């Protein structure tokens, strides 16, 4: 676990994953996390290339940022706060609550661009 915080692993994996195993609220549910790949209308070879990329980089590309996100959300909720966009975000979003659909989905670099970045 040299690539993520142990506290983040405890929240994301030991608590959220094991208590929601196989359910839609399970942050590691592959069927849910790969929905965009399944629904992509692109060529099959491109899908295989994306899968090969994620096989080699999932720890850093998916797991490290997602476990940190879950730890941050856990700490916010324990303190009675909600996740909000920072003050330096676009005027339209600055200081407003982050939509639940963003909080429920995995946060990766790919989630911040394209269709999944729409609010």
C-alpha positions in Angstrom: 0.0 0.0 0.0 2.9 2.4 -0.7 0.8 4.1 -3.4 -2.2 5.2 -1.2 -3.1 6.2 2.3 -3.8 3.3 4.7 -6.7 5.4 6.1 -8.2 5.8 2.6 -7.9 2.0 2.0 -9.7 1.4 5.3 -12.7 3.6 4.4 -13.0 2.7 0.7 -12.2 -1.1 0.8 -12.7 -2.3 4.3 -15.9 -0.3 5.0 -17.6 0.7 1.8 -16.7 -2.3 -0.4 -17.1 -5.1 2.1 -20.4 -3.7 3.6 -21.9 -3.2 0.1 -20.3 -6.2 -1.7 -21.9 -6.7 -5.1 -24.4 -3.9 -4.7 -24.6 -0.7 -6.8 -23.2 1.3 -3.8 -20.1 -0.9 -3.8 -17.3 1.4 -5.0 -15.5 -1.5 -6.6 -18.4 -3.0 -8.5 -16.8 -3.7 -11.9 -20.1 -3.8 -13.8 -20.9 -0.3 -12.6 -17.4 1.2 -13.0 -17.1 -0.1 -16.6 -20.5 1.0 -17.8 -19.1 3.8 -20.0 -16.7 1.3 -21.6 -19.6 -1.2 -22.3 -21.8 1.5 -23.7 -19.1 3.1 -25.9 -20.0 2.8 -29.6 -16.3 2.8 -30.6 -14.5 -0.1 -32.3 -13.7 -3.2 -30.2 -10.0 -2.9 -30.7 -10.1 0.6 -29.0 -12.0 -0.9 -26.0 -9.3 -3.6 -25.7 -6.6 -0.9 -25.8 -8.4 0.9 -23.0 -8.7 -2.2 -20.9 -5.0 -3.0 -21.5 -4.1 0.5 -20.3 -6.2 0.2 -17.2 -4.7 -3.2 -16.4 -1.3 -1.6 -16.2 -2.2 1.6 -14.4 -5.4 1.0 -12.3 -3.6 1.5 -9.0 -2.5 5.0 -9.8 -5.2 6.0 -12.3 -8.2 4.7 -10.5 -7.6 3.3 -7.0 -5.4 5.9 -5.4 -7.6 8.9 -6.3 -10.8 7.0 -5.6 -9.7 5.9 -2.2 -8.6 9.4 -1.3 -12.0 10.8 -2.5 -13.8 8.3 -0.3 -11.7 9.2 2.7 -12.3 12.9 2.1 -16.1 12.4 1.8 -16.1 10.2 4.9 -14.3 13.0 6.9 -16.7 15.7 5.5 -19.8 13.7 6.4 -18.4 12.9 9.9 -18.0 16.6 10.4 -21.5 17.4 9.2 -20.3 19.1 6.0 -21.1 18.5 2.3 -18.7 18.5 -0.6 -18.7 21.8 -2.5 -16.8 23.1 -5.5 -13.8 25.4 -4.5 -14.1 29.1 -4.6 -11.8 29.3 -7.7 -14.0 27.0 -9.8 -16.0 28.4 -12.6 -18.5 31.1 -11.4 -21.4 28.8 -12.2 -20.1 26.1 -9.7 -18.0 28.0 -7.1 -19.2 27.2 -3.6 -22.1 25.0 -4.8 -22.6 21.4 -3.7 -21.0 18.7 -5.8 -23.8 16.7 -7.5 -24.4 13.2 -5.9 -23.8 11.5 -9.2 -20.3 12.8 -9.2 -19.7 11.6 -5.6 -21.1 8.1 -6.3 -19.0 7.4 -9.5 -15.3 6.7 -9.4 -13.0 9.7 -9.8 -10.3 9.1 -12.3 -8.6 11.4 -14.7 -11.0 10.2 -17.4 -14.0 11.2 -15.3 -12.9 14.8 -15.3 -13.2 15.1 -19.1 -15.8 14.3 -21.7 -19.4 13.3 -21.2 -18.9 12.2 -17.6 -17.8 15.8 -16.6 -21.2 17.3 -17.4 -23.0 18.5 -14.3 
